[in-house]
């Protein structure tokens, strides 16, 4: 695990996820802990089990798979066997998420304003005018210029980076304690990616979020994560403080990841201490 259990807001203990059809194990005995207020990364290639692990923390696993064994505790509550009705009271308010391809999570025929206002009215029971004001404030929080113009816009009128900021605004609208960013910068160009990563850290520090950042890109993890879990073929092969794992990798797969990323300037990210990292 990457944090002491008494300091963790999320604990995953020996989680195993398998396909219903043939019993194939997709996530195998994974354990991790998210330190309250910390930034933890999960890194691994496609098929490593990182997204299934994250979706289990949201109660949104695909119907084709099931939790075979293990235990998940979120903010002191065991959630492993909860049904959808119980999860609906946790998702968004305790644990929230943003994913790759933000446009696919928005209704293309409805303005950004209507979609964000609806979340606030239904979940926080705001009146329409108050919800509109709060929506504009949220868009400002995620550094969108001219929030009123964005509220009037349809998803197709916004760039990928702007859409991801909108998704972040929706994700933090209900003041969750934990935010999962699952490949949230993958489809963005390098400049916008850096802006979104900086925004994630800003949100984490300003509103006290615990962040779980999921990526196939070790450079992304190196930039913002205090601790990292390395997944391969559904199993944890290495975990610990990010700088220690990157500078002194023990597992051959971790060493391979580091070697592959060094040519993209990984050392530049790991050689400099972030101001907020002790």
Secondary structure, DSSP 8 states (H G I E B T S, - for coil): --S-GGGEEEEEEEEEEEETTT--EEEEEEEEEEETT-EEEEE--TTSSHHHHHHHTTT---TTEEEEEEEEEETTEE-TT--HHHHHTTBTTTEEEEES-GGGGS-TTSBHHHHHHHHHHHHS---HHHHHHHHHHHHHHTT-SSHHHHHH-BGGGS-HHHHHHHHHHHHHTT--SEEEEESTTTTS-HHHHHHHHHHHHHHHHHHT-EEEEEES-HHHHHHH-SEEEEEETTEEEEEEEHHHHHHS--SHHHHHHHHHHHTTTHHHHHSS--TT--
